[in-house]
Amino acid sequence: TGVQTFKSQAWSPLVSGQWALIFPMILGLLLYTRYVPQYSYLNRLPLSLMMGAGAGVAMRGAVESQIVGQLTATMVELTTLDAWIIFLGTVLSLSYFFLTYKLDGKAAWAPKLGRYFMMAAFGAAFGNTVMGRVSAAIGRFQFILIEWLGL
């Protein structure tokens, strides 16, 4: 029951000298102040702490999986032609977003070439998506026409 859980998880450790548990207990009790209208503002403190902790955990996972993963995939030895193409595509695509001052003169070609690299990458990604969807539709049509209708 709830009373036994409270005694074993909160009260017994608190009595045995684990005073650090008083803060989570108080924060947990403050969550219930939302049901008392005159003290409902106290609910914001533990709720904001929980949301901040959840956002921190989510951000760590997002940074680790997306940003760090892409950086490590980009950092390869430049011994093959495809590694050079990826390296140059990355650098030139980043130069397209270099907006602090306008690149002109001999460096004006870099952002334009970066834009072409991005257009090729987006086109390849879109083409891959279309190809996958068309392949799935063909599979469904084959199932309907051959196996289901027996044509």
N, C-alpha and C positions, 0 to 999 in steps of 0.2 A: 504494500500500500504506500501511499504518499508519505505517511508519517514515518514508516520504517525507513524509507529511502532518505528522508530528511535527517533522521537520526544517524544513519550509517554514513551518509555522504557529506553531511554538513556539521551536525552538532557534535558528534564524537570526535572528528578531527579538530574542531574548534576548541573543545574542552581539553584535548590532549596537547594543546599549545601551538597549533598551526594557525596563527593569527592572520596570516595572509589571506585566508579564506573569507574573512569578514567583508572584504571589498566586493568580491563577486556575489556574496550573499546580499549585500545592500543593493547592489545594482540589479540583481534579480528581483528583489522586493520592489524596487522602484518601477519595474516594468508594470506592476499591478496598479500603480497610481493612475493609470488611464481610466480606471473605472470609478474614480472619485473626481467629480468635475472640478472642485476647487484646487486639487493637487495634480491635475492631469498634465500640467506643464513639466513636472518632474520626470515624466516618462521619456522625455526627449534625450536626456543624458545617456542612459544605458542603450537606448535605441541608436543614437548617433555613434556610440562606441562600437556597437555590433556592426553597423553599416560600414564604418571606417575599417574595421578589421576585415570584413568580407571583401571590401574593395581592394585592400592591400594584398590579400591572398590572391584575388583574381588578377590583379595587375602583375603580380610576380609570375603567375603562370602564363599570362599573355606575353609579357616581355621575354620570358624564357623560351616559349615555344615559337613565337613569331619573329621577333627582332633578332635574338641571339642565333636562332636556327638559320635565318636567312644570311646573317653575317658570316657564320661559319661555313655555309655552303658557298658563299662568294669568295672566301679566302682560300684559294687553292694555288698550287704551284703553277706558274705560267710556263708550262712546258709543252702544252698542246695548243692547237689552233682554237678549239672550242673554249678553252680557258681564257685565251686572249680576247675572244669575242665577248664573253661574259664580262670580263674585266672592263674592256672598253665601253661596252653597252652600259654598265653600271656607272662608270665615271661620267660618260657623256650624258646619260639621263639625269644624273645629279646636277650637271652643269646647266641643264635646262631650268632647274628650279633655283639657280643662283641669282637672286633678285636684288642683291644689295647695290649693285651697279651694273650698267649695261656693258656686256662684252661686245666690243667692236674692233674693227681692224683685223688683225691676223687671227684673233680668237673667236670671231663671230660665227665660224662654222661649227663650233662645239655644241652650242645649244640646239642648233638646227638638226645636227646629226643625232643628238640625244632624243629630240622629238621623233625622228624617224625610227630610232630603235624602239621607243615606247609604242609607236603606232604598229610596228611589226609584232611586238610582244602582245599587245592587246588584240590585234587581229588573229594571231595564232591561238590565243586563249578563247576568243569568241568562236573561231572555227572549230576548235576542239569541242566546245560546248554544243555547237550545232551538230557536229558529227555524232556525238554521243546521243543526243536526243533523236536524231534521225535513225540511228542504229536501234535504239529502243523501240521506236515506232515500227520499224520494219520487222523486228522480232514479234511485236504484238500482232501485226497484220498477218504474218506467217502463221502464228498460233490460231488466229480466228479463221483464216481461210483454209488452212490445211488440216489442222488437228480438230478444230471445233466444227467447221462446216463440211469438212471432207472434200473440198474442191481440188 
